Amino acid sequence: MDHNPSALENIHITFLHLEPSPLLEARIREDLAKLERVDARLTHCRVSVARTEHRHAHGGSYEIVIDLGVPGGPIVIRHRSEPGVDAYVAVHGAFDVIRRRLDEHTRRLRGETKHHTD
């Protein structure tokens, strides 16, 4: 019996300019598990969480990069949070963006199109 590794088994999380956080890493894994319910054929996931410089009165922001391995090529997004937003909110926003991209990608592979009503 072949075993196709899930993205959860092949995940790489990097923290830049901030201390690694087991709680934030757990949140990333939870969000990835939700993505696997959208498309179980995910092959890998690389997530980079970077704190940007504090240039605003409200604090710095976060830049989240997600590289998601899917059939037909990877989906890669770069999401920058608003200044003052905490890392959990920034990660959640990034996973919302990649979830929409994954939905679009999955529909395209199935030959489906999204119809808009006027």
Buried (B, 14 or more C-beta within 10 A) or exposed (E): EEEEEBBBEEBEBEBEEEEEBEEBBEBBBEBBEEBBEEBEBBBBBBBBBBBBEEEEEEBBBBBBBBBBBBEEEBBEBEBBBEBEBEBBEBBBBBBEBBBEBBBBBBEEEEEEEEEEEE
